Amino acid sequence: MTRKQRIGILTAGGDCPGLNAAIRGVAKTAIVRHGMEVYGISDGFLGLINKEFIELTESKLSGILTLGGTILGTSRVKPFKKESNGSRTISKPELIKEHYEQMGLDCLVCIGGNGTQKTAYRLSQEGLNVVGIPKTIDNDVYGTEKSFGFDSAVNIATEAIDRLHSTANSHKRIIVIEVMGHNAGWIALYAGMAGGGDVILIPELEIDIDNVAMYLQERAYKNKDYSIVVVAEGVSPKRKKKSAAEYIAKMISERTGLETRETVLGYVQRGGTPSPMDRILATRYGSAAVELIANNDYGKIVTLRSEIIVPVPIEEIAGKLKVVTEDHPLVKKAKWMGTCFGCNGSGSNNNVQMQK
């Protein structure tokens, strides 16, 4: 008898809505359609290092589609980061390879963002069969139009902005709301547009705080009683201990004299039930990943392009970031409607950044 294909699944990096939907999409397609054996690896790459895993059966997948977080757990362990234990160097990649072989895996499905896919690529160079699935609320995985988790995060951020409108209006204030996005301002851009933000500040576009202050003063002179400023967390200057929201609010208050308050949305953007669109996208990604495995087509990451799932060599994705550009259609539309981005026409001219 031909041995069943055996695959492992891990979720690495930060948690986000849709991870369980992706796990379910992989496992159910593998078990039901292809008769594969599926093992869930605990806590990202740490589970492979420690050889901690469970077999995923259909019964274990029941009811997880709508759950936030990940039933497998996650971590930010970087296997290729060298560490030492006394005089002996610990080789985590060697441990991963050894445990991969001991588990009899035919492929490892790596669900995660930029760091995860970079690690997956390096493991593929070490001889492991890998398939990647892009997830991140930041939507900054290069090569795909959308990562699951992003839609849920935008929904949460937009709802928060909607609620802040009434408070800002009641008190006649400027309110600065900080959303996630260290290197990419996708959440700030989309939630800022959806929530009617007057100012949107993102890391990719050079910001002149004096321009922002003049814009807000002009609104006040026009008897517009309040303003909403949406800022990505990566806007805060390096070596500053203040959050982006605190920093921007302080600069605005000092320059305008207008009452300004800040709020940081934080980890609430990562948690909770995934949106219907994220459940669908995560499921599609999971199912497509299994089809690659069934065809022994490894070293790929599944991506979304023009609403079609397209496999792409992981080497084309690893180490790159997808960032917002000044000529992005949504940026242009926002500017046409009078939204301030705090810049004088200067900004990023490239939608790819190499990950540090």
N, C-alpha and C positions, 0 to 999 in steps of 0.2 A: 504493500500500500504506500502511496505517496504521502510523505509527511505534510501535515498542515503548515501553512505559513504562520509564523509567530511574530507578532509585532508588539513593540512597546510604545507607550504614549507618556509624554511628560509635559507639564506646564511650567514655564520658567519666567522669571522677571516679576514685575508687578501684576497683581490680580486685576481682572477687569470683567465686566458683564459679558457673558457669552462663552466663557471658557468651558463650562459644563456642557453647553450645547455643542461645542466643537468636539469634546471628548465623546459625547453620545453619537455625533455624526460619524466619527471615525469607527468607534467600536461596533455600533449597530450595523453599519455597512459591511464591515469586515466579517462579523459573525454571521449575519443573516444572508448576505449576498454571496460571500466567498468562503464561508466555513473556516475562517481563520481563528487562531487563538490570540487573545488580546490581553496584554498586561499593562496595568497602570503603575507608573513609577512615582514614588513619593517625592514631593518637595523638589521638583526640577532636577537638575543635574546632580544635586546632592544625593538623591535616591539611587542614582546609578553608582555613585562613589561608595555609598554605604550598602548597596545591594538590598534596597527596601522596595518591595513591589507587591501588588496583589493581582490576581486574575480578575479581569472584568467580564462578568457574565451579563446576559440580558437583564436578569433580575436586579443587578447592581446599578443598572443604567436607568431603571424605572424612576420617573419623577424628577430627574435632574435637569431637564430642559430649561425650566424656568428659574432655576436656582442661580443666585449670584456666586461669586467666588469660584473656587475649584475644589472638587471632591478629592483631588490628588494632592493638594497643597502645592506651594510654590516657594522658591527662594531665588536669591540673586547670586548664588555661588557661581564663580567664574573658574572653570576647571583649568584653563590655560594660564591663569595667574600664578606665578611661581611662589611657593611658600617653602619655608624650611622648618624642620623639626630637629633642633640641635645641629648635628653635622650632616644629617641625612636629608636629602631633598625629597619631598613627597611628590610623586607624579600622579596627579589626579587623572589625566588622560589615560594613563596605563591602567589604572584601576577601572575606569569606565570601559575600556576595551575588554579587559579581563571579565568583568561582570556581564557585559553584553554577550560575550561568547558563552559564558556559563549558563546564561538564561536561554541560550539557543535562539536569540532574536534574528529575524531576517531583515528587519528594518526598525528604525527608531523614528517616531513621529514627534517632532519638536514644535510645540505650540508656544509662540512668544514673539517678542518684538525684535528690535535691531540687535541687541546683545545676544539674544537667544539664537538668532539666525547666523550671527557671526560665529558663535560657538559650534553650531550645527555644521557649518561649512568646514571648520577646522577639524571636526570629528570625521567628516567625510574624507578629508585629506589623509586621515589616519587609517582609513580603510573601512569605516563603518558605513552601512547603508542608511541614509537619512532622507526624510521628506519633511519640509517645513510648512507650517501654517502661520500666517501673519496675524498677530493680535496686538493691539495697543490702543488705548484711548486717545493717544496723541496723533494717530493717523500718519505717523512719519516713517513708516516702513517703505523704502524705495521700491518702485517697480509695480506697485499695486494701487489702484484708485482708492481703495478703502480697506481698512482693517476693522475687524469686528471689535466692539467695545467703544468705538468712536461715536456711533449714533446714540448710544445710551448716554455717554458723557455729555454730548451736546444737548440732549433732551433735559438732563439734570441741570446743566448750567443755564439753559434758556429759562427753565422754570424759576430758578433763583433770580435771574435778571428781571423776569416779569414781576416777581414779588417785591423787588427793590424799587421798582418804578413808583409804587404807591407810597412807600416810606420816603423816598427822595422828594416826591411831590408834596407830601404832607408837611415836611419840614423845610422845604425850599432849599435843599442841599445838593451838593455834588457827591455822588457815591461812586467810589472806585471798587470794582469787584475783580478779584484775582482768580483766574482759572488755571488749570494745569497746562503745561507746555514749556519745557526747559529750552529746547532748541527750535521748536516748530510751533507756530501760532494757529494751527488749524482749529482748535476748540474755541479760542478767542474770536477768530474770524467768523466761524459759523454761528456760534452762540450769540456773538455780538450783533450779527446781522439779524438773526431770528428774533432776538430780544429787543431790537431797536436801540442798540447802544449808540450814543452820540460820538464817542471816541473809542477807537479800537487800537490797542498798542500791542505789537507782536515783535519777537526778537529779530525777525528777518529784515525789518525795515528800520532804517536809522531814524531815531526819534529826537526831535528838538523840543524840549519841554516848554520852551518859550512859545513855540507855535501852539502847543496844546493850551497853555494858559491864555493866550490871546483869543483862541477859538472859544473857550469857555466864557471869557469876559464878554465877547461879542454876543453870545447867547443870552447872557444876563442883561446886557443893554437892550436886547430885543424883547425883554420881558418874558423870556423863557425861564420859568421859575426853578427848574432843576435840570441836572445833566447826569447821564450814566456813562462811566468810563470803564470799559472792559479791558483788562490787561492780562497778558500771559505771564506766568511766573518767571519765565526766563528773561524778562525785561529788566529785572533788578540788576544793577551794576555789580560786577565781580568785586569781591572783597568787602561788599556791603552786607551787614548783618540784618538789615531790614528786609522784609518781604517786598515783593514788587509793588503790591497794593499800598503798603505803608510808605514806601519811598515815593511813589507817584503822588499819593495824597498829600504828603508833606511838601513836595515841590509845587503842587497846584495851589495849596493853601498859602504858601509863602509869596507866590507871585501874583495871586489874584485877590487875596483877602476874603475869598468866599468860603463859607462853611463847607468843609469837606470831610467825609468819613470813608473808611475803607472796610472791606470785609474779604476774608480769604475763604474760598469755597472748600479747598483742600480735598481730603480723601473721600468725601461723600460722592465725588464724581466717579470713583472706582467701584463703589458698592451697589448692592441691590439687584433687583430683577433686570435682566437684559431686555432691551426693546424688542418688539417683534422683528424689526429689520436685522438686528444683530443676531437673533436666534436663527433666522433664515440664512444669513451670510455664513455664520459659524458652521451650520449644518452642511451647507454647500461645500465649504472648504474641506470639512472633515471627510465627506463622501468622496470628493475629488482626490484627496490625498490617498485614500485606499485604492482607488482605481490605478493610480501610479504604481503602488506597491504590487497590486495584482499582476501588473505588466512588467514587473522587475525594472521599473523606470525610476531610478533613485537619483539622489543629488539634486532634487528639484524643490521649489517652493511654489505653492499654488497662489495665484494672484487673480485679482478682478480687473478685467479690462473690457470696457464697453459692455458691462453687465454679463460678460462671459468669463468663466473660470479658465485661466490659462496657466499651464505649468511653465516655470522659468528656471534655468539653472541657478542654483543658490549662490554661485560665485558672482553672478551679476547683481545680487541684492546685498550680500554681506558687506558690512562696513560702510554703508551709505545711508544717508538720511534724505527723506523727501520733505522739503520745506516750502513755505508759501513764497511766491514771487510777487514783485511789484505789479507785474502785468497779468496776474491771475484774474480771470473774469469776475470773480466775486469782489475782489479788491477794487477793480474798475467800477463795477456797479455801485458799490458803497460810496466811492468818491463822487460819482455823478449825483448821488442823492445827498451829498453834503457831509458825509461821515468823515471825521478827522482821524488820520493815522499818524499825526505828529511829525510828518516828514515833508521835505521840500522837493519831492520828486526823486530823492535818492533812495536806494534800497538794494536788495539782492537782485542780481541778474541771472542767478543760476538756481535751479530747483533741486540741486544735489549738493549735499555736504558730506565730506568724509567723516565718519564717526571717529572720535578720539578714543 
